[in-house]
Amino acid sequence: MTKHGDTIAVVGGICALALAAAATPATAGNPAYVSRTGGGTTCSLGAPCNNMTNAIGAAGLNGEVICLDKFAYGGVGITQSVTISCGDGLWEAPNSNDLVIINTPSGADVVIEGLVIDGSGLVGNSIIVQGQGALHLRRVRSGNNGGGTHGLNFAPTGPASLHITDSVFYNNSGSGVLIKPASGGSANVHIRNSRFEHNLHGLFADGSNGVVNVNMAESAAVDNQGNGVGAFAPSSSSVTVEVTTSQITGNFTNGIGSLGLGTGSVAVEIGNSQITRNVNGLNHSGSGQIVTLGGNQLRRNLNDGAFTDSAATQ
C-alpha cells in the first residue's frame, strides 16, 4: 500500500522533473561578434568577423549576433531562428545587392535590431520574408528602392507574424511595407511607434492569397503618393486593419484606402487618430469598410470622405 507521505514524495518528484524539463531551454546557439576591423569566420569576441553571413553561420540555431561597431556588414539569407543585436543602426547594408532574405520554417523566431538598408534607388525589395514563423524588426530603417519595389515585402508561405517597433520605411517606389502572403500563407502584423513616409504606399495589406490581420498604433503614414494605409481583398478573402493613436497626414491620394471585390471582406478600423491634409481622407469602394472607433480628427482633407460605420468601444 502506498502511504500518504510516499504519494506526496512521488508527486513532488514528478513536479520537480516537470519544472526541470520546462526550465531546460531549446537548443542554444552561440554568441557571434562582428566588427569593422574583423575578418575570417571565427566570430568570437577576441576574433570577430566582418560580415553578417559568417556571423549567422557561427551563431547557429537560436544564437545571437552582436555588432561591436557600425559597419557595412552586408546582406544575408536567414534560414534559422536567430537574434541580431546591432543597437541603433550599427548594421549597414548600403548596396543594392545587400538584401536581407528570410526563409524560415514554422516555429522559427528571428529578431533584427539596428539594421539600416538602403536600395540606393535601384530595383529590389530590401527585406524579403518568404517562410513562416515570427519576425521582429526593432529600430530598422529601410528605403530608397526603385522600380516599384518595397522596403519590406512580407510574403509568408504559411502562418507568420510580423512585429515592427521604432522603425522607418521611406522613399520606396513601392510600399514602405507590403503585407501580401503567398498562397497558403497568412499574416498577423503588429506595428508600434513606426513611420511610413514618402513611399508609393505607406503600409499596404493585400489579401489576394491569404488572410491578413494588422494592428498599428502610435505610428505615422505621411507624404505617400498613394495610400497612407491601404487594404485590399478580392472575393472570398479577408483583411482587417486596426489603426489607433496614429497620424495619417499629407498623403497625395488617400489617407486610408479600403477596397473589397465581390465577397472580399475588408475592414479598416480607426480610433483616436489624426487623418488630415490628405487629398482624400477616407476612400472606400466595393465591399471595403472604414469604421470609426471614435476620437478621430477627420478634417482639412481636400475631400474628407466618410466612415461606413462606427463601433462601440468598451
Residue, then its C-alpha position, 0 to 999 in steps of 0.5 A: m500500500t502506498k502511504h500518504g507521505d510516499t504519494i506526496a514524495v512521488v508527486g513532488g518528484i514528478c513536479a520537480l522533473a516537470l519544472a526541470a524539463a520546462a526550465t531546460p531551454a531549446t537548443a542554444g546557439n552561440p554568441a557571434y561578434v562582428s566588427r569593422t576591423g574583423g575578418g575570417t569566420t571565427c566570430s568570437l569576441g577576441a576574433p570577430c568577423n566582418n560580415m553578417t553571413n559568417a556571423i549567422g553561420a557561427a551563431g547557429l540555431n537560436g544564437e545571437v549576433i552582436c555588432l561591436d561597431k557600425f559597419a557595412y556588414g552586408g546582406v544575408g539569407i536567414t534560414q534559422s531562428v536567430t537574434i541580431s543585436c546591432g543597437d541603433g543602426l550599427w548594421e549597414a547594408p548600403n548596396s543594392n545587392d545587400l538584401v536581407i532574405i528570410n526563409t524560415p520554417s514554422g516555429a522559427d523566431v528571428v529578431i533584427e535590431g539596428l539594421v539600416i538598408d538602403g536600395s540606393g534607388l535601384v530595383g529590389n525589395s530590401i527585406i524579403v520574408q518568404g517562410q513562416g514563423a515570427l519576425h521582429l524588426r526593432r529600430v530598422r530603417s529601410g528605403n530608397n528602392g526603385g522600380g516599384t519595389h518595397g522596403l519590406n515585402f512580407a510574403p509568408t508561405g504559411p502562418a507568420s507574424l510580423h512585429i515592427t517597433d521604432s522603425v522607418f520605411y521611406n522613399n520606396s517606389g513601392s510600399g514602405v511595407l507590403i503585407k501580401p502572403a503567398s498562397g497558403g500563407s497568412a499574416n498577423v502584423h503588429i506595428r508600434n511607434s513606426r513611420f511610413e513616409h514618402n513611399l508609393h504606399g505607406l503600409f499596404a495589406d493585400g489579401s489576394n492569397g491569404v488572410v491578413n490581420v494588422n494592428m498599428a498604433e502610435s505610428a505615422a503614414v505621411d507624404n505617400q503618393g498613394n495610400g497612407v494605409g491601404a487594404f485590399a481583398p478580392s472575393s472570398s478573402s479577408v483583411t482587417v486593419e486596426v489603426t489607433t493613436s496614429q497620424i495619417t497626414g499629407n498623403f497625395t491620394n488617400g489617407i486610408g484606402s479600403l477596397g473589397l471585390g465581390t465577397g472580399s471582406v475588408a475592414v479598416e478600423i480607426g480610433n483616436s487618430q489624426i487623418t488630415r491634409n490628405v487629398n482624400g481622407l477616407n476612400h472606400s469602394g466595393s465591399g471595403q469598410i472604414v469604421t470609426l472607433g471614435g476620437n478621430q480628427l477627420r478634417r482639412n482633407l481636400n475631400d474628407g470622405a466618410f466612415t461606413d460605420s462606427a463601433a462601440t468601444q468598451 
